[in-house]
Amino acid sequence: MSDITLIRPRWIIPVEPAGTVLRAHAVALCDGRIEALLPAIEAERRFPAALRVDLAEHVLIPGLINTHTHAATTLMRGLADDLPLMRWLQDYIWPTEARHLCYEFVRDGTLLACAEMLRGGITCFNDMYFFPEAALEAASTAGMRASLGILVADYPSAYAADPDDYLAKGLELRDWHKENALLSFCLAPHARFTVSDAAFRKVAIIAGELDVPVHVHLHETTGELERSVAEHGVRPLERLRALGLLGPNLIAVHCVHLTREEIGLLAKHGASVAHCPSSNLKLASGFAPIAALVKAGVNISIGTDGAASNNRLDMFQEMRQAALLAKAVARNAGAMPAHAALRAATLGGAQALGLSDRIGSIEAGKRADLAAVRIAGAELLPCYDPASQLVYCAGREHVSHVWVDGICRIVDGVMQNTALAALDTRAELWQNRLNTGAAC
């Protein structure tokens, strides 16, 4: 057997079985996978020569999974704040992309995002943006796991001319890299208002042939619903159902405005929701009915959205926000308890991405994507329940160690990858370009 690393934290929250908190246990890693989860005493006997990582004040959790982001938009963080969605897009984001979008923009913005996410315990992200090959380069450089969106839109960009061009380029990228263990792919038709029926039908056919997730913005604002009824005679979810896209591979992003019948449809067809609470709040989109979705049996995952609309790629903030908003909307303090919020940020995301057999929980045989959070200091003590402490009290600044596929990327809060060392300079260069209007 190859070399074993034995992680011995104070607590382990494996996520599966649900609600479990283990004490005096250890996790053994070997060749990038979880070899065993077992009592610490037994681990000492079984792996006497293991490299030990003792984390006496820490809780060990699965790596967090960000199921919806536009990673490269870190370069537009704070560029246009305090605006409603369509004005934000039409007057600021889309014009900025028209001037500056290029391979280097996406690569550098995604590298910046990867550094931020890794520091916050995020080991996998699901991206939707232009030039996915540049995002691939960035994720590979950072050593992160990524699900890359094969973007589809009806409008031309610096990346592609039309829906067929978007699909051809994205599918070619998938063909070249589908054996990469740290990469997976989604089809990513952007939204109701940027994708035609014909393009949606092509996406449905390809998704069925390849058995890949379909990642799409859905029911985000009341304006979106009104325009859909005016233009298509039905609300967006019904339109997708009629076009063959409603099924277990669907990742419906936002889902803020849903009727009881629509919640039932999502549940009946086994779809997942990517809940982005901070973005929904900041853009004044509304409050997603998470408790009702959970009660119906819909799989809930959590996303940060892009840094242009959040402005943090911070899954600790999103877990807390998700749990608190679920309670307020349902008027039920028991809605989305701490363990459920953590599940949504880990195994719920893995399920949405079709990766639940590989990541999302701490189980023997799964890949070793893990994060350790130090529960110490005046702001985190006393600790009666580590799950509650994680969701309601801890922040990304308390993440001390992060492993991706068994490789420790963060040690005692310090990034181990020197390729991410000069990002401040790159960010400043892009800020100067965007400020002066200089093209890519």
C-alpha positions in Angstrom: 0.0 0.0 0.0 1.2 3.5 -0.8 2.0 6.0 1.9 -0.9 6.8 4.3 -1.7 10.2 5.8 -3.7 10.0 9.0 -5.8 13.1 9.9 -6.8 13.2 13.6 -9.2 16.1 14.3 -11.2 16.8 17.4 -14.4 16.2 15.5 -15.4 14.8 12.1 -18.7 15.6 10.4 -18.9 13.1 7.6 -22.3 14.5 6.3 -23.3 10.9 5.5 -24.9 9.4 7.6 -26.9 12.6 8.2 -26.6 14.4 11.5 -23.4 12.5 12.5 -20.7 14.0 14.6 -17.7 11.8 15.3 -15.2 12.3 18.2 -12.0 10.4 18.7 -11.9 9.3 15.0 -9.4 9.6 12.2 -9.4 9.7 8.4 -6.8 7.8 6.5 -5.8 9.1 3.1 -4.0 7.1 0.4 -3.4 7.9 -3.3 -5.9 10.8 -3.2 -8.7 8.8 -1.8 -10.2 8.1 1.6 -8.8 4.8 2.7 -10.8 4.6 5.9 -12.8 6.5 8.5 -12.3 4.8 11.8 -11.8 5.2 15.6 -8.5 6.9 16.3 -7.2 4.0 18.5 -8.0 1.5 15.7 -6.3 3.8 13.2 -3.1 3.8 15.2 -3.0 0.0 15.2 -3.9 -0.3 11.5 -1.6 2.5 10.2 1.4 2.7 12.6 3.7 4.2 10.0 1.3 6.8 8.7 2.2 10.5 8.4 0.1 12.2 11.1 -1.8 15.4 10.9 -3.0 16.3 14.4 -5.8 18.9 14.6 -6.7 19.0 18.2 -9.0 22.1 18.0 -10.5 21.4 14.6 -13.6 19.9 12.9 -13.0 18.1 9.7 -15.7 18.3 7.0 -15.9 17.4 3.3 -14.6 20.1 1.0 -17.3 22.7 0.2 -18.9 22.6 -3.3 -19.8 25.9 -4.9 -22.5 24.8 -7.4 -23.0 28.1 -9.1 -20.5 30.7 -10.0 -19.0 32.8 -12.8 -15.5 32.6 -11.4 -13.8 35.1 -13.8 -16.1 37.9 -12.7 -13.9 38.4 -9.6 -12.3 41.0 -11.9 -15.6 42.9 -11.8 -16.0 42.7 -8.1 -17.5 45.9 -6.8 -17.7 47.4 -10.4 -21.4 48.0 -10.3 -23.2 47.6 -6.9 -26.7 48.3 -5.5 -28.5 47.8 -8.8 -31.4 45.5 -9.9 -30.5 42.5 -12.0 -31.3 43.6 -15.6 -29.9 47.1 -15.2 -26.8 45.7 -13.6 -26.4 43.3 -16.6 -27.4 45.6 -19.4 -25.7 48.8 -18.3 -22.6 47.5 -16.7 -21.7 43.8 -16.9 -22.4 43.1 -20.5 -20.8 46.3 -21.8 -17.7 45.5 -19.7 -17.5 42.0 -21.1 -17.9 43.4 -24.7 -14.8 45.6 -24.2 -12.6 43.3 -22.1 -13.6 39.6 -22.5 -10.7 37.4 -23.7 -8.9 34.3 -22.7 -6.5 36.1 -20.4 -9.4 37.9 -18.6 -11.0 34.6 -17.8 -7.8 32.8 -16.8 -6.7 35.5 -14.5 -10.1 36.2 -13.0 -10.6 32.4 -12.4 -7.2 32.1 -10.8 -8.1 34.9 -8.4 -11.4 33.1 -7.7 -9.6 29.8 -7.1 -7.3 31.3 -4.5 -10.3 32.9 -2.7 -12.3 29.7 -2.8 -9.5 27.4 -1.6 -8.8 29.7 1.4 -12.4 29.4 2.3 -12.6 25.5 2.2 -14.1 25.3 -1.3 -12.6 22.3 -3.2 -14.9 22.2 -6.2 -16.8 24.8 -8.2 -19.3 24.7 -11.0 -18.6 27.4 -13.4 -20.6 29.1 -16.1 -18.7 31.6 -18.3 -17.0 32.3 -21.6 -13.6 30.7 -22.6 -14.0 27.6 -20.4 -10.6 26.4 -21.6 -9.2 29.4 -19.7 -11.1 28.5 -16.6 -9.7 24.9 -17.0 -6.2 26.2 -17.1 -6.8 28.3 -14.0 -8.4 25.4 -12.0 -5.6 23.0 -13.1 -3.0 25.6 -12.0 -4.7 26.0 -8.7 -5.2 22.3 -8.2 -8.9 22.6 -7.7 -11.7 20.3 -8.8 -14.0 22.0 -11.3 -17.2 21.4 -13.2 -16.9 23.5 -16.3 -20.0 24.8 -18.1 -20.3 24.4 -21.8 -21.9 27.8 -22.2 -24.8 28.3 -24.7 -26.3 31.7 -25.6 -28.0 33.2 -28.7 -25.8 36.3 -28.7 -22.3 36.5 -30.1 -19.3 37.2 -27.9 -15.5 37.3 -28.1 -15.7 33.6 -27.4 -18.3 32.3 -29.9 -20.6 33.5 -32.7 -23.8 31.6 -32.0 -25.3 28.6 -30.1 -23.8 26.0 -32.5 -20.4 27.6 -32.1 -20.6 27.7 -28.3 -21.6 24.0 -28.2 -19.0 22.9 -30.7 -16.2 24.6 -28.8 -17.4 23.4 -25.4 -17.9 19.8 -26.5 -14.5 19.7 -28.2 -12.9 20.9 -24.9 -14.8 18.1 -23.0 -13.6 15.5 -25.5 -10.0 16.6 -24.9 -10.2 16.6 -21.1 -13.0 14.1 -20.1 -10.4 11.7 -18.6 -9.1 14.4 -16.2 -10.0 13.2 -12.7 -10.4 16.7 -11.4 -12.7 17.9 -14.2 -16.3 17.3 -15.1 -18.6 19.2 -17.5 -22.1 20.6 -17.5 -24.1 22.0 -20.4 -24.8 25.6 -19.4 -27.5 27.4 -21.4 -27.3 30.8 -19.8 -30.9 31.8 -19.1 -34.5 32.0 -20.4 -33.8 35.4 -22.0 -30.6 34.5 -23.8 -31.4 31.1 -25.2 -33.9 30.3 -27.9 -36.2 27.2 -28.0 -34.0 25.7 -30.8 -30.9 26.0 -28.7 -32.6 24.6 -25.7 -33.8 21.6 -27.7 -30.2 20.9 -28.8 -29.0 21.1 -25.2 -31.7 18.6 -24.2 -30.6 16.2 -26.9 -26.9 16.4 -26.1 -27.5 16.2 -22.3 -29.5 13.0 -22.9 -26.8 11.5 -25.1 -23.9 12.4 -22.8 -25.8 12.1 -19.4 -24.4 15.4 -18.1 -26.0 18.1 -15.9 -27.7 21.1 -17.4 -26.9 24.3 -15.5 -29.3 27.2 -16.1 -30.5 30.4 -14.4 -34.2 29.9 -13.7 -37.1 31.9 -12.0 -34.7 34.5 -10.6 -36.8 37.6 -10.9 -40.5 38.5 -11.3 -39.5 40.4 -14.5 -38.1 37.2 -16.0 -41.5 35.4 -15.3 -43.5 38.2 -16.8 -41.4 38.4 -20.0 -41.5 34.6 -20.4 -45.3 34.6 -20.3 -45.5 37.5 -22.7 -43.0 36.0 -25.2 -43.8 32.2 -24.8 -47.1 32.0 -23.1 -45.8 30.1 -20.2 -43.5 30.5 -17.2 -39.8 29.4 -17.7 -40.0 26.1 -15.9 -42.9 25.0 -18.0 -41.0 26.1 -21.1 -38.1 24.0 -20.1 -40.4 21.0 -19.3 -41.9 21.3 -22.8 -38.5 21.4 -24.4 -37.3 18.2 -22.6 -35.0 19.8 -20.1 -36.8 19.0 -16.8 -35.2 15.9 -15.2 -32.6 14.7 -12.7 -29.8 16.3 -14.6 -31.2 19.8 -14.3 -29.5 22.3 -11.9 -32.0 25.1 -11.6 -30.1 28.2 -10.4 -31.9 30.6 -8.0 -35.5 29.4 -8.2 -36.6 32.4 -6.1 -40.2 32.6 -7.5 -42.0 29.3 -7.6 -45.6 28.2 -7.2 -46.5 25.1 -5.2 -47.1 23.3 -8.5 -43.6 24.3 -9.8 -42.0 23.0 -6.6 -43.9 19.7 -7.1 -42.6 19.5 -10.7 -39.0 20.0 -9.7 -39.4 17.3 -7.0 -41.3 14.9 -9.4 -38.5 15.1 -12.0 -35.6 14.8 -9.5 -34.1 18.2 -10.4 -31.7 20.1 -8.1 -31.7 23.7 -7.1 -28.6 25.8 -6.7 -29.5 28.3 -4.0 -27.5 31.6 -4.1 -28.9 33.5 -1.1 -26.5 36.5 -0.9 -26.7 37.2 -4.6 -30.5 37.0 -4.5 -30.5 39.5 -1.6 -28.0 41.9 -3.2 -29.8 42.1 -6.5 -33.2 42.3 -4.6 -34.4 39.2 -6.5 -36.3 37.9 -3.5 -36.3 34.9 -1.1 -36.2 31.3 -2.4 -38.8 28.9 -0.8 -36.1 26.5 0.4 -38.1 24.9 3.2 -40.9 24.1 0.8 -38.5 22.7 -1.7 -36.8 20.5 0.9 -40.2 19.3 2.2 -41.1 18.3 -1.4 -37.9 16.3 -1.7 -35.9 18.6 -4.0 -32.1 18.3 -3.7 -30.7 21.7 -2.5 -27.2 22.8 -3.3 -25.5 26.1 -2.6 -23.7 28.6 -4.8 -22.1 31.9 -4.3 -22.9 33.3 -7.8 -20.2 35.5 -9.3 -18.1 38.0 -7.3 -19.6 40.7 -9.5 -23.0 40.2 -7.8 -22.2 38.8 -4.3 -19.3 40.1 -3.8 -17.7 37.2 -1.9 -17.0 33.6 -3.0 -17.7 32.6 0.6 -19.6 29.4 1.3 -19.6 29.9 5.0 -21.5 33.1 4.5 -23.9 31.3 2.1 -24.5 28.4 4.5 -25.4 30.8 7.3 -27.5 33.0 5.0 -29.3 30.0 3.6 -30.2 28.6 7.0 -31.4 31.9 8.4 -33.5 32.9 5.4 -35.1 29.5 5.2 -36.3 30.0 8.8 -37.6 33.5 8.1 -39.4 32.6 4.9 -41.0 29.5 6.4 -41.6 31.2 9.8 -40.2 28.0 11.3 -37.0 28.0 13.4 -36.5 24.4 12.5 -36.3 25.0 8.8 -32.8 24.1 7.3 -31.0 23.2 10.5 -27.2 23.4 10.6 -26.6 19.8 9.4 -29.0 20.4 6.5 -27.1 23.6 5.5 -23.8 21.8 5.6 -25.2 18.9 3.5 -26.4 21.4 0.9 -22.9 22.9 0.7 -21.3 19.5 0.3 -23.2 16.4 -0.6 -26.1 18.3 -2.1 -23.7 20.0 -4.5 -22.1 16.7 -5.4 -25.5 15.1 -6.1 -26.4 18.1 -8.3 -23.2 17.7 -10.3 -23.5 13.9 -10.7 -20.4 13.5 -8.5 -21.9 12.1 -5.3 -20.1 8.8 -5.8 -16.8 10.6 -5.7 -17.1 13.6 -3.3 -19.4 15.4 -0.9 -19.0 13.2 2.2 -16.3 11.6 4.2 -16.6 7.9 3.3 -14.1 5.2 2.5 -13.5 5.0 -1.3 -14.4 8.6 -2.0 -11.8 11.1 -3.2 -10.0 13.0 -0.4 -11.5 16.5 -0.8 -11.5 17.8 2.8 -11.4 21.0 4.9 -10.4 21.5 8.5 -11.9 24.4 10.5 -10.2 25.5 13.7 -12.8 26.0 16.5 -10.9 28.2 18.9 -10.7 31.8 20.1 -13.1 34.1 21.8 -15.5 34.3 18.8 -16.0 30.5 18.5 -16.0 29.3 22.2 -17.6 27.6 23.9 -18.6 25.0 21.4 -21.5 22.8 22.3 -22.3 21.6 18.8 -19.6 21.8 16.1 -22.2 21.6 13.3 -24.0 24.7 14.6 -20.7 26.4 15.2 -19.7 25.9 11.6 -22.9 27.2 10.1 -23.9 30.0 12.5 -20.6 31.2 13.9 -17.4 30.2 12.0 -16.1 32.0 8.9 -13.8 31.2 6.1 -11.0 32.8 8.1 -11.1 29.8 10.4 -10.3 27.3 7.7 -6.8 26.0 8.4 -6.2 23.1 6.1 -7.7 22.1 2.7 -7.1 18.9 0.7 -8.1 18.4 -2.9 -7.8 14.8 -4.1 -5.5 14.1 -1.2 -3.1 17.0 -1.8 -2.9 19.5 1.0 -3.4 22.9 -0.7 -3.8 25.0 2.4 -1.7 24.4 5.6 -2.3 26.5 8.7 -4.2 29.0 6.5 -1.3 29.4 4.1 -1.6 28.7 0.3 0.9 26.1 -0.7 0.8 26.7 -4.4 3.4 29.3 -5.5 1.5 29.7 -8.8 -1.1 31.7 -6.9 1.4 34.1 -5.4 1.3 37.1 -7.8 -2.5 37.5 -8.1 -2.6 41.0 -6.4 -0.5 42.4 -9.2 -2.7 40.8 -11.9 -5.8 42.1 -10.3 -4.4 45.6 -10.2 -3.5 45.4 -13.8 -7.0 44.4 -14.8 -8.5 47.1 -12.6 -6.5 49.7 -14.4 -7.6 48.3 -17.8 -11.3 48.3 -16.8 -11.0 51.8 -15.4 -9.3 53.2 -18.5 -11.4 51.2 -21.0 -8.4 49.7 -22.6 -9.4 46.6 -24.6 -8.1 43.1 -23.9 
